[in-house]
Amino acid sequence: MKILDRYILKSFLITFTSVFVILFFIFILQGIWLFISELAGKNLDYMVVVKFLVFYSPKIVPLVLPLSILLASIMTFGSFAENYEFAAMKSAGISLGRAMKGLTIFIFLLSFAAFFFANTVIPKAEYKFINLRKDILQTKPAMAIAEGQFNTIGNSNIKVDKKTGENGEFLEGVTMHVKSNQGFGNKTVIKAKSGVLKSEEGSNILKLDLIDGYYYEDIYPKKFEEQNKVPFAKANFKKYRINIDLTNLNKSETAGEIVNTNTMLNVSELNFTIDSLQKSYKKDVVSFTENISQGIEFTLKPKPITSSAKFKNTDDILASFSAEDKSKIFESALNSLSSTDFSIQNNKNDLYEKKKNINKHWLALHEKFVVAFSCLLMFFIGAPLGAIIRKGGLGLPIVFAVLIFIIFHFINTFGRKVAQENGIPPFLGSWLSSMVLAPLAISLTYRATNDIGVMVNFDWIVEPFQKLINKALSNTEKIDLEEDRDTIKDNDNDN
């Protein structure tokens, strides 16, 4: 490696390491804030908290790494251009492309490392992270439920007014909503004066014994038209036990879902799982279609008709039946349509959820490759952009880096959401942000390597902030001078 390549690589690594550590620490603090309710005031051992953060931290890397590369590239190459180091290189016959050559090789290696990390380390860490949370809940089951708010665990929402006991296992004022598996909304609403949480070591089930309460349960009628009556059943109980599955934990989607296994699988495992899920989905579609077609049958037979009879329209067909049979046909057809529509809606919701699960696995598969590609993308945006704007340090580079990364992250989040809801293919949803920013990277690299630059003066972005800072500093100096004068006058008067 030549001296120039070592110098550029060293400058980049110093900046990149500093930026990565700072951003990583910021996102770790964000993770602590997200899980503060599970960590604070639970009398957890120090090592448990450390393990919690260690297992959580790998999922931050795909978010921090591209941003760190982008910011470090802008700062490094912006500093070279600002200090006329690129001018010295060009005078020696070294182009910008040649200056970027050694660092480009390093970024390629870093991209492979990012893919390896996303494919091996993150799934294992996610598995350990989920099991650690489950173990904490088994040791202190009351951690699964916070006072005064609804907590989502599995297909249930639970709220308690007060918790007592050494581990908070005794509950007072319990309200529980159990979601329906056949559609949207709640299927069962349970209220109890008190309750007790119990768990067994090595079990995924959390037992909740409710005492002195009642529950309402929605009833799904066989006939579709009777649903408008909203029938339900009510019952009282002295003691009622509910088993809660701890594999599904309360987790906001803003921090990434952990209730699905797609985040715990590598590429080969995802391919196998996707293939199995798609085969199961196709079988369900075929089975549903056959059940619908077999269910639409009419058992009534018309009067004997001569072979020469011809029917021009529906009225001619109905004319072959008696008035009583016509009434039965209409009633049977109406009931059949209502039943079929009800069955279609239920199966549609079931197939929709299964399709969403398949899409989530596809997104998890593509995301491992997107992480690696985003490292290259951010470098080929940041390096030429820094050479063009000719600004180093923490001023303008941070503005551009944050702006570009927000656009990248917003498009990526939007694409994933739409693809998950089956609005667009998962491939497009995962790669949408890269497709949008790739032309920008190509354009900036072309302009920087050909000394075209951009016909925009970026000083108008920095100057207002500089004026405000200078004004604030000048006002501070004036205040200090006036205070010094007042102090001197007071001393003279005392003398």
C-alpha positions as CSV (number, residue, x, y, z in Angstrom):
1,M,0.0,0.0,0.0
2,K,1.4,3.4,-1.0
3,I,1.9,6.3,1.4
4,L,-1.1,8.2,0.0
5,D,-3.5,5.3,0.4
6,R,-2.3,4.8,4.0
7,Y,-2.8,8.5,4.8
8,I,-6.3,8.6,3.4
9,L,-7.3,5.3,5.1
10,K,-5.9,6.5,8.4
11,S,-7.7,9.8,8.2
12,F,-11.0,8.0,7.3
13,L,-10.6,5.4,10.1
14,I,-10.0,8.0,12.8
15,T,-13.1,9.9,11.8
16,F,-15.2,6.8,11.2
17,T,-14.3,5.2,14.5
18,S,-15.2,8.4,16.4
19,V,-18.5,8.9,14.6
20,F,-19.4,5.2,15.0
21,V,-18.8,5.1,18.7
22,I,-20.8,8.3,19.3
23,L,-23.7,7.2,17.2
24,F,-23.7,3.7,18.7
25,F,-23.7,5.2,22.2
26,I,-26.7,7.4,21.3
27,F,-28.7,4.5,19.9
28,I,-27.9,2.4,22.9
29,L,-29.3,5.2,25.1
30,Q,-32.4,5.1,22.9
31,G,-32.7,1.3,23.5
32,I,-32.4,1.9,27.3
33,W,-35.2,4.4,27.1
34,L,-37.4,2.0,25.1
35,F,-36.9,-0.8,27.7
36,I,-36.7,1.3,30.8
37,S,-40.0,-0.1,32.1
38,E,-38.5,-3.6,32.0
39,L,-35.2,-2.6,33.6
40,A,-35.9,0.1,36.2
41,G,-37.0,-0.8,39.7
42,K,-36.9,-4.6,39.1
43,N,-34.0,-5.5,41.4
44,L,-32.2,-7.1,38.5
45,D,-28.6,-8.2,38.8
46,Y,-26.0,-5.9,37.2
47,M,-24.8,-8.7,34.8
48,V,-28.4,-9.2,33.7
49,V,-28.7,-5.6,32.6
50,V,-25.3,-5.8,30.9
51,K,-26.4,-8.9,29.0
52,F,-29.6,-7.2,28.1
53,L,-27.8,-4.3,26.4
54,V,-25.1,-6.6,24.8
55,F,-27.8,-8.8,23.1
56,Y,-29.7,-5.7,22.1
57,S,-26.8,-3.8,20.6
58,P,-26.1,-5.9,17.4
59,K,-29.5,-4.9,15.9
60,I,-28.3,-1.2,16.1
61,V,-25.3,-1.8,13.8
62,P,-27.3,-1.9,10.5
63,L,-28.7,1.5,11.4
64,V,-25.5,3.1,12.7
65,L,-22.9,1.7,10.2
66,P,-24.3,3.3,7.0
67,L,-24.7,6.7,8.7
68,S,-21.2,6.5,10.1
69,I,-19.7,5.8,6.7
70,L,-21.7,8.6,5.2
71,L,-20.7,11.2,7.8
72,A,-17.1,10.0,7.9
73,S,-16.8,10.1,4.1
74,I,-18.2,13.7,3.9
75,M,-16.0,14.9,6.8
76,T,-12.8,13.2,5.5
77,F,-13.0,14.2,1.8
78,G,-14.5,17.6,2.7
79,S,-11.4,18.3,4.9
80,F,-9.1,17.2,2.1
81,A,-10.7,19.6,-0.3
82,E,-11.0,22.4,2.2
83,N,-7.3,22.2,3.1
84,Y,-6.3,22.0,-0.6
85,E,-4.9,18.5,-0.2
86,F,-6.8,17.4,-3.3
87,A,-5.4,20.3,-5.2
88,A,-1.9,19.0,-4.3
89,M,-2.8,15.5,-5.4
90,K,-4.1,16.7,-8.7
91,S,-1.0,18.8,-9.3
92,A,1.0,15.6,-8.8
93,G,-1.2,13.8,-11.4
94,I,-3.4,11.9,-8.9
95,S,-7.1,12.0,-9.7
96,L,-9.9,11.8,-7.2
97,G,-10.8,8.3,-8.5
98,R,-7.2,7.2,-7.7
99,A,-7.4,8.8,-4.3
100,M,-10.6,6.9,-3.5
101,K,-9.2,3.5,-4.8
102,G,-7.7,2.2,-1.6
103,L,-10.6,3.4,0.6
104,T,-13.1,1.8,-1.9
105,I,-11.4,-1.6,-1.4
106,F,-11.8,-1.1,2.4
107,I,-15.5,-0.2,2.1
108,F,-16.0,-3.3,-0.1
109,L,-14.5,-5.4,2.7
110,L,-16.5,-3.6,5.3
111,S,-19.7,-4.4,3.3
112,F,-18.9,-8.1,3.2
113,A,-18.3,-7.9,7.0
114,A,-21.6,-6.1,7.4
115,F,-23.4,-8.9,5.5
116,F,-21.7,-11.6,7.6
117,F,-22.6,-9.7,10.8
118,A,-26.3,-9.4,9.7
119,N,-26.4,-13.0,8.7
120,T,-24.8,-14.6,11.7
121,V,-24.3,-12.3,14.7
122,I,-27.6,-10.5,14.7
123,P,-29.9,-13.6,14.5
124,K,-28.0,-15.3,17.4
125,A,-28.1,-12.1,19.4
126,E,-31.8,-11.6,18.7
127,Y,-32.5,-15.2,19.8
128,K,-30.6,-14.6,23.1
129,F,-32.2,-11.3,23.6
130,I,-35.8,-12.7,23.3
131,N,-34.9,-15.6,25.6
132,L,-33.3,-13.3,28.2
133,R,-36.5,-11.2,28.3
134,K,-38.5,-14.4,28.7
135,D,-36.2,-15.6,31.5
136,I,-36.6,-12.3,33.3
137,L,-40.4,-12.5,33.0
138,Q,-40.3,-16.1,34.4
139,T,-38.2,-15.0,37.3
140,K,-40.3,-11.9,38.0
141,P,-43.6,-12.6,36.2
142,A,-45.1,-9.2,37.2
143,M,-42.6,-7.5,34.9
144,A,-44.9,-8.6,32.0
145,I,-47.6,-6.2,33.3
146,A,-47.1,-2.6,34.3
147,E,-49.6,-0.8,36.5
148,G,-52.2,1.6,35.1
149,Q,-51.8,0.8,31.4
150,F,-52.7,-1.9,28.9
151,N,-49.9,-4.4,28.2
152,T,-49.9,-6.4,25.1
153,I,-48.8,-10.1,25.6
154,G,-49.7,-12.5,22.8
155,N,-53.3,-12.0,21.7
156,S,-54.3,-10.3,25.0
157,N,-54.3,-6.8,26.5
158,I,-54.0,-6.7,30.3
159,K,-54.3,-3.8,32.7
160,V,-54.0,-3.8,36.5
161,D,-54.7,-1.0,38.9
162,K,-52.2,-2.1,41.6
163,K,-49.5,-4.7,42.1
164,T,-48.3,-6.0,45.5
165,G,-46.1,-8.8,46.9
166,E,-42.3,-9.3,46.8
167,N,-42.2,-9.7,43.0
168,G,-45.5,-7.9,42.3
169,E,-47.3,-11.1,41.7
170,F,-50.5,-10.1,43.5
171,L,-52.8,-8.0,41.3
172,E,-55.8,-5.8,42.0
173,G,-58.4,-4.5,39.6
174,V,-57.6,-6.6,36.5
175,T,-59.1,-5.8,33.1
176,M,-58.3,-8.2,30.2
177,H,-59.2,-8.0,26.5
178,V,-58.6,-11.2,24.4
179,K,-58.4,-10.5,20.7
180,S,-60.4,-12.6,18.2
181,N,-58.6,-15.0,16.0
182,Q,-61.4,-14.9,13.4
183,G,-61.3,-11.2,12.6
184,F,-60.7,-7.7,14.1
185,G,-61.7,-6.5,17.6
186,N,-62.0,-8.2,20.9
187,K,-63.6,-11.5,21.4
188,T,-63.6,-11.7,25.2
189,V,-63.5,-9.0,27.9
190,I,-62.6,-10.1,31.4
191,K,-62.8,-8.1,34.7
192,A,-61.7,-9.4,38.1
193,K,-61.2,-7.8,41.5
194,S,-57.9,-9.5,42.0
195,G,-55.4,-12.0,40.5
196,V,-52.2,-13.9,41.1
197,L,-49.3,-14.4,38.6
198,K,-47.5,-17.7,38.7
199,S,-44.7,-19.2,36.6
200,E,-42.6,-22.3,36.5
201,E,-38.9,-22.6,35.6
202,G,-38.3,-23.7,32.0
203,S,-41.9,-23.1,31.0
204,N,-43.0,-20.6,28.3
205,I,-46.4,-20.3,30.0
206,L,-47.3,-17.6,32.5
207,K,-50.3,-18.6,34.7
208,L,-52.8,-15.9,35.7
209,D,-55.4,-16.8,38.3
210,L,-58.3,-14.3,38.4
211,I,-60.5,-14.2,41.4
212,D,-64.1,-12.9,41.8
213,G,-65.0,-11.5,38.4
214,Y,-67.0,-11.9,35.2
215,Y,-66.4,-12.0,31.5
216,Y,-68.2,-11.1,28.3
217,E,-67.7,-13.2,25.2
218,D,-68.8,-12.4,21.7
219,I,-70.8,-15.1,19.9
220,Y,-70.3,-15.6,16.2
221,P,-73.7,-16.8,14.7
222,K,-73.8,-19.2,11.9
223,K,-75.9,-16.9,9.8
224,F,-74.3,-13.8,8.5
225,E,-77.3,-11.5,8.9
226,E,-77.6,-12.3,12.6
227,Q,-74.2,-10.6,13.3
228,N,-75.9,-7.2,13.3
229,K,-77.6,-8.2,16.6
230,V,-74.1,-8.4,18.2
231,P,-74.9,-11.4,20.5
232,F,-72.7,-12.2,23.5
233,A,-72.5,-14.4,26.6
234,K,-71.9,-13.2,30.1
235,A,-70.7,-15.3,33.1
236,N,-69.5,-14.8,36.6
237,F,-66.6,-16.8,38.2
238,K,-65.0,-17.1,41.6
239,K,-61.7,-18.3,40.2
240,Y,-60.6,-18.4,36.5
241,R,-57.1,-19.5,35.2
242,I,-55.6,-18.1,32.0
243,N,-52.4,-19.3,30.5
244,I,-50.3,-16.6,28.8
245,D,-47.7,-17.5,26.2
246,L,-44.4,-15.6,27.0
247,T,-43.0,-16.1,23.5
248,N,-44.9,-13.1,22.4
249,L,-43.7,-10.1,24.4
250,N,-45.0,-6.5,24.5
251,K,-42.8,-4.6,21.9
252,S,-43.5,-1.5,20.0
253,E,-42.9,-1.8,16.2
254,T,-40.8,1.4,16.2
255,A,-38.0,-0.5,17.7
256,G,-38.3,-3.5,15.5
257,E,-40.6,-6.5,16.0
258,I,-39.4,-9.4,18.0
259,V,-42.6,-11.4,18.1
260,N,-41.7,-13.2,14.8
261,T,-38.9,-15.7,14.2
262,N,-37.8,-14.0,10.9
263,T,-35.3,-11.8,12.8
264,M,-33.6,-14.9,14.3
265,L,-32.9,-16.7,11.0
266,N,-30.0,-16.5,8.6
267,V,-30.2,-16.6,4.8
268,S,-30.4,-20.4,4.4
269,E,-32.9,-20.8,7.2
270,L,-35.0,-18.0,5.8
271,N,-35.1,-19.6,2.3
272,F,-36.2,-22.9,3.8
273,T,-38.9,-21.2,6.0
274,I,-40.2,-19.1,3.1
275,D,-40.5,-22.2,0.9
276,S,-42.5,-24.0,3.6
277,L,-44.7,-21.0,4.3
278,Q,-45.5,-20.5,0.6
279,K,-46.4,-24.2,0.1
280,S,-48.7,-24.0,3.1
281,Y,-50.2,-20.8,1.8
282,K,-50.9,-22.3,-1.6
283,K,-52.5,-25.4,0.0
284,D,-54.8,-23.2,2.1
285,V,-55.9,-21.2,-1.0
286,V,-56.7,-24.5,-2.9
287,S,-58.5,-25.9,0.1
288,F,-60.5,-22.7,0.6
289,T,-61.5,-22.6,-3.0
290,E,-62.6,-26.3,-3.0
291,N,-64.7,-25.8,0.2
292,I,-66.4,-22.7,-1.3
293,S,-67.2,-24.5,-4.6
294,Q,-68.5,-27.6,-2.8
295,G,-70.7,-25.5,-0.5
296,I,-72.7,-23.9,-3.3
297,E,-75.1,-26.7,-4.2
298,F,-78.8,-26.7,-4.8
299,T,-80.7,-29.8,-3.8
300,L,-84.0,-28.8,-5.4
301,K,-84.9,-30.5,-8.7
302,P,-87.2,-28.9,-11.3
303,K,-90.2,-30.5,-12.8
304,P,-89.6,-33.0,-15.7
305,I,-88.8,-31.1,-18.8
306,T,-88.9,-32.4,-22.3
307,S,-85.6,-32.6,-24.1
308,S,-86.8,-30.2,-26.7
309,A,-87.4,-27.4,-24.2
310,K,-85.2,-24.4,-24.6
311,F,-84.6,-21.7,-22.0
312,K,-84.0,-18.2,-23.2
313,N,-83.5,-16.5,-19.8
314,T,-83.6,-17.0,-16.1
315,D,-87.4,-16.4,-16.0
316,D,-87.9,-19.4,-18.2
317,I,-85.9,-21.6,-15.9
318,L,-87.8,-20.4,-12.8
319,A,-91.1,-21.0,-14.6
320,S,-90.5,-24.7,-14.5
321,F,-90.8,-24.6,-10.6
322,S,-93.9,-24.2,-8.5
323,A,-94.4,-21.1,-6.4
324,E,-93.4,-22.9,-3.2
325,D,-90.2,-24.2,-4.8
326,K,-89.4,-20.7,-6.1
327,S,-89.6,-19.4,-2.5
328,K,-87.4,-22.2,-1.3
329,I,-84.8,-21.5,-4.1
330,F,-84.7,-17.8,-3.2
331,E,-84.3,-18.5,0.5
332,S,-81.7,-21.1,-0.1
333,A,-79.8,-18.9,-2.5
334,L,-79.9,-16.0,0.0
335,N,-78.6,-18.2,2.9
336,S,-76.0,-19.7,0.7
337,L,-74.7,-16.2,-0.4
338,S,-74.7,-15.0,3.2
339,S,-72.8,-18.1,4.4
340,T,-70.3,-17.9,1.6
341,D,-69.7,-14.2,2.1
342,F,-69.1,-14.8,5.8
343,S,-66.7,-17.7,5.1
344,I,-64.9,-15.6,2.4
345,Q,-64.3,-12.7,4.9
346,N,-63.0,-15.0,7.6
347,N,-60.7,-16.9,5.2
348,K,-59.6,-13.7,3.6
349,N,-58.4,-12.3,7.0
350,D,-56.6,-15.6,7.7
351,L,-54.8,-15.7,4.3
352,Y,-53.9,-12.0,4.7
353,E,-52.1,-12.6,8.0
354,K,-50.3,-15.6,6.5
355,K,-49.3,-13.5,3.5
356,K,-48.0,-10.8,5.8
357,N,-45.9,-13.3,7.6
358,I,-44.4,-14.5,4.3
359,N,-43.6,-10.9,3.4
360,K,-41.9,-10.3,6.7
361,H,-39.6,-13.3,6.0
362,W,-38.8,-12.0,2.5
363,L,-38.1,-8.5,3.9
364,A,-35.7,-10.0,6.5
365,L,-33.9,-11.9,3.8
366,H,-33.4,-8.9,1.5
367,E,-32.5,-6.7,4.5
368,K,-29.3,-8.6,5.0
369,F,-28.1,-7.7,1.5
370,V,-29.5,-4.2,1.7
371,V,-27.2,-3.5,4.8
372,A,-24.1,-4.5,2.8
373,F,-25.1,-2.5,-0.3
374,S,-26.0,0.6,1.8
375,C,-22.4,0.8,3.1
376,L,-21.2,1.1,-0.5
377,L,-24.0,3.5,-1.4
378,M,-23.3,5.9,1.5
379,F,-19.6,5.9,0.7
380,F,-20.2,6.8,-3.0
381,I,-22.5,9.6,-1.8
382,G,-20.4,10.9,1.0
383,A,-16.9,10.9,-0.5
384,P,-17.7,12.8,-3.7
385,L,-20.1,15.1,-1.9
386,G,-17.4,16.0,0.6
387,A,-15.0,16.8,-2.3
388,I,-17.6,19.0,-4.0
389,I,-18.8,21.0,-1.0
390,R,-15.2,21.4,0.3
391,K,-16.3,21.6,3.9
392,G,-14.8,19.5,6.7
393,G,-15.5,19.4,10.4
394,L,-18.8,19.0,12.1
395,G,-20.8,21.8,10.4
396,L,-22.2,21.4,7.0
397,P,-21.2,17.7,6.7
398,I,-23.5,16.8,9.6
399,V,-26.4,18.7,7.9
400,F,-25.9,16.8,4.7
401,A,-25.4,13.4,6.4
402,V,-28.5,13.7,8.5
403,L,-30.6,14.9,5.6
404,I,-29.5,12.1,3.3
405,F,-29.8,9.5,5.9
406,I,-33.3,10.6,7.0
407,I,-34.4,10.4,3.4
408,F,-32.8,6.9,3.1
409,H,-34.4,5.7,6.4
410,F,-37.8,7.2,5.6
411,I,-38.0,5.6,2.2
412,N,-36.8,2.3,3.6
413,T,-39.3,2.3,6.4
414,F,-42.1,3.3,4.0
415,G,-41.2,0.6,1.5
416,R,-41.1,-2.1,4.2
417,K,-44.5,-1.1,5.6
418,V,-46.1,-1.1,2.2
419,A,-44.5,-4.4,1.2
420,Q,-45.5,-6.0,4.5
421,E,-49.1,-5.1,3.8
422,N,-48.7,-6.7,0.4
423,G,-49.0,-3.4,-1.4
424,I,-45.7,-3.9,-3.4
425,P,-43.4,-6.9,-3.8
426,P,-41.0,-7.4,-0.8
427,F,-38.0,-7.1,-3.1
428,L,-39.1,-3.6,-4.2
429,G,-40.0,-2.6,-0.6
430,S,-36.5,-3.6,0.7
431,W,-34.5,-2.0,-2.2
432,L,-36.7,1.1,-2.8
433,S,-34.4,3.4,-0.8
434,S,-31.3,2.1,-2.5
435,M,-32.9,2.5,-5.9
436,V,-33.9,6.1,-5.1
437,L,-30.4,7.2,-3.9
438,A,-28.3,5.2,-6.3
439,P,-28.7,7.8,-9.1
440,L,-27.5,10.5,-6.6
441,A,-24.4,8.5,-5.8
442,I,-23.6,8.0,-9.5
443,S,-24.2,11.6,-10.3
444,L,-22.1,12.9,-7.5
445,T,-19.2,10.5,-8.2
446,Y,-19.3,11.5,-11.9
447,R,-19.2,15.2,-11.1
448,A,-16.5,14.9,-8.5
449,T,-14.2,12.8,-10.6
450,N,-14.6,15.1,-13.6
451,D,-14.2,18.3,-11.6
452,I,-17.7,19.5,-12.6
453,G,-18.9,20.3,-9.1
454,V,-22.3,21.8,-8.5
455,M,-23.6,25.2,-9.4
456,V,-24.8,25.9,-5.9
457,N,-23.1,27.9,-3.2
458,F,-23.6,26.2,0.2
459,D,-22.4,29.1,2.2
460,W,-26.0,30.3,2.5
461,I,-26.7,27.3,4.7
462,V,-23.8,27.9,7.1
463,E,-23.6,31.7,7.2
464,P,-26.9,32.3,9.1
465,F,-25.8,29.9,11.9
466,Q,-22.4,31.5,12.0
467,K,-23.9,35.0,12.3
468,L,-26.2,33.8,15.2
469,I,-23.2,32.3,17.0
470,N,-21.0,35.4,16.5
471,K,-23.9,37.6,17.6
472,A,-24.4,35.5,20.7
473,L,-20.7,35.5,21.5
474,S,-20.4,39.3,21.0
475,N,-23.4,39.9,23.3
476,T,-21.8,37.7,25.9
477,E,-18.6,39.6,25.7
478,K,-20.4,42.9,26.0
479,I,-22.2,41.7,29.1
480,D,-18.9,40.5,30.7
481,L,-17.3,43.9,29.9
482,E,-20.2,45.8,31.5
483,E,-20.1,43.5,34.6
484,D,-16.3,44.1,34.8
485,R,-16.9,47.9,34.6
486,D,-19.6,47.8,37.3
487,T,-17.3,45.8,39.5
488,I,-14.4,48.3,39.0
489,K,-16.7,51.3,39.8
490,D,-18.0,49.6,42.9
491,N,-14.5,49.0,44.1
492,D,-13.5,52.7,43.4
493,N,-16.6,53.9,45.4
494,D,-15.7,51.7,48.3
495,N,-12.1,53.1,48.3
